[in-house]
């Protein structure tokens, strides 16, 4: 394993005991986020629709000082979203950090998009991020501090094929991040966007990242090594911690310097 692939996370004392909600935490980048924040001894609550993977993740972390807790939730169902956040609030009180990670990058042909599919894709990739932020705002305001990290994507900057609706949502996340940072900053709440590149996850490897595609990815990056989920988690830890106290309203890339082929 090369140095680029070795998980290395700084210890952030400010994260110990902090209450963290992570959406889409059961697998891929989300699972790496759960593992990283648990290692900081934060109180991690994560949401996902994939019960089996999520329960396996919880089981693997039972020996941690503060094991994570899993809440099944379909974030496209706004009533379920509000109910789940309220349940977590009753258990934990005000949330310190919200990580809006959940998304789905299914491919589609532009000519096949119906109004119903448009609404479904925006709901799964953009809408829930706003309403999750709305759900944690009162508690953060009561403490006069908080962190919201919204996950975008490099895809819309590259103009990738068969991803128009996903890229539309991901571009919107960056605008939403800027607006929330302005509106919430007076309450001590920081809002940033994390922009992953081509992250190597089981889903991406299974569906899209063939050996030929991987060669294209490496050729497009300044650094000729795959970006792993723990690289994304390392950035999230910093931005969630007090070490990033004056970082807000910005987009932070973790993409190996993807400048194009």
N, C-alpha and C positions, 0 to 999 in steps of 0.2 A: 504494500500500500504506500503510495507516495505521500509526501508531506501535505500536498493539497487536499488529499482525501482523509487525513487524520482529523477526527473531531477534536477541536480545541475551543473551549469556552472559558472566558474570564469569569471570575466570581464577582458578582455584584451584590454587596451586602444590602443595598436598598431593596432588592427584590425578595429577600427572605421574609416570609409572612404575608407578602402582598397577595391580593386576591385577583386571579387572572381568569378571564373567560376566553376560550379559544374555540372558534367555530370550525367545523370540518376537521376536528382533531384526531380522528380515528386512524388515519393512514397518510402516507406521503409526507408532504411538508408539515401538515398538521400534527402528525405523530411525532415528528422531530421537534416541533415547538413544545408539545406536551412534555416530552422527555427532558428538554433543555430547561424549561421553567421548573419542573419537579426537582431537577438537580440543584436549582438555586434555592430550594426549600420554600418555594412559593406555594400558595393554595390554588391548585389548578382545577377548574371546572371546564369540561369540554363537551361540545355538542356535535352530534353526527347522526346520519341516518343509517350508517353501517354498523349495526349492533354487534355482530360477531367480531369484526376487527377491533372495534372499540373496547369490548370486554376483554379481548386478549391483551390489548395494550395496558389496560388497568391491571390485569393479573400480573403482567411482567414488571410492574412498578410497585407491587404491594410491599416490598421491603424498603421503599424510600421513606425518608423521615416524614414526609407529608404526601401520601399517595394521592393521585388525581381522582376526580369523580366524573363519571360519564352520565350525560343526560341525552337520551334519544330525542331528536327534534328535527322536523322537516322545516327548514327556515323559510320555505316558500309559503307556509301556512302562518300568516302573521298573528293569528290568535294563539297558535301553539308557541310561536316565538315569544310573545309577551308573557304567556303563562310560564314558560320555562325560565325566563329571566326573573320573573317574580318569585318563582320557587327558589332559585339560587340566591336571590336577595334576602329571602326569609332565613336561609341557612347562614349566609356569609355576611350580610349587611352590604354597604356600598362596595362596588367593584373598583379596583385600582387600575386595572389594565384590561382593555378589550382588544382582542386580535381577530379581525374580520378576515379569516383565511378561506372559508368555504367557497368553492366555485366548481364549474364543470365546463370543460372545453370541447364538448362534442362538435364534430365537424358538420357542415351543412352546405348545400348549394344555394346560392342567392335566389334562384328561380323557384326553389321549393319552399321558401319561407312563407308561412301563413301568419295572419295576425295573432292567432292563438300561440303559435310557436315563438313568435317575437316576444309576446308577453311572458311566456314561460322562461325563455332564455334571459330576459332582463331580470325576472324574479329570482332566478337561481344564481345570477352573477353580479347583480348590482343592488337591487331593491333592499334585500335583507341587511346589507351593510349599513344603510341609513337607519333602518328601524332598530337594529342592534345598538347603534350609537345612541339613538334616541332613548332606548331603554336604560342605558347606564348613566345618562347625563345627570339626572337628579341626584343620584348618590355621589357622583364626582363633584358636582357643584356644592353639595353639602360639606365636602372635605376641602374644597378649593384646590383640588389637584386631581389629576388622572391622565391616562394615556390611552389613545385610540390608534391602533395600527391597522390600516386598510391595505389589503393585498391587491395590487394591480398586476400588470403583465407587460413584458417588453413587446408582446405580439403586435399591438396596434401601431407601434413605432416602426415595425418592420414591414407591415402590410402583408401578413401571411395569407395564403389561400384558404378558402373554405372556412373562414373564422369570422366573418363580418359581424355577427351579433355578439360574439364573445369579445371581439376587439372594441366594439361600440360600448359595451358595458365597462370594459377595463379602462378605456379612455375617460369615461364618465367618472370612474372612481377617483382619478387624479383631480378632476374639477371639484368633486364632492369633498375631497380631503382638504383642498385649499379653502373652500367655503366654511367647513366645520372648524378649521383651525382659526379662522378669523372670528367666527361667532362665539367660540368657546374659550378662546385664549384669555379673555378677561376673567374667566373663572379658574384660571390656572390649569386648564386642560390642554394637553398637547396632542396634536393630530398629525400623523405622518403616513405616507404611503411607501410600502416596500414593493419594489418592482423586480420580481425574479426573471431570470432568463430561462434557458432550457435546462430545467432542473431534472436530474435523473431520479425518477421515482418508479416504483413497480408499474403503475398505470401507464406512464409515458413510454416505458420500455416495452410493455406488452402491445400497446396500440400504435405508437407513432415512431419511436426512436429506433428504427432499423439501423444496421451497420452503415448503410449508405447515408442515412439522415444524420447519424452521429458524426460521420466524417465532415458533412457540411457544417454542422454546428461548431466543431472544433476549428474548422477553417475560418469561420466568421468571427470567432472570439480572439481577443488579444492574447489571452492565456489559453494554451492548448491543453486544457484539462476540463473534464466535466464538472459542472457545478452540482454539488450534492445538497441534500436537504439540511445537513448540519451547518452548511455555510449560510443558508437563509436564517436558521435559528440563531446563529451568532449575531447577525445584524439585529434581529428582533430583540434579543436580550439587551443589547446596548441601548436601542431606542426606547425600550420600556423602562430602563433604569434611570436613576437620578443623574447618572453620568451624562445623559443626553438632555439635561434640564433646559437648555435653550435651543433645542431642535424642534421646530414645529412648522407645519405648512409646507413640507418639502417631500420630494420623491427620492428614495434611496434605492439605487440599483445594486443587485447582486447577480451578475450575468457574465462574469469572466471577461468583461470588456467587449461585449458583442457589438461590433461596428459594421457588420455585414460582410458578405463574401467579397 
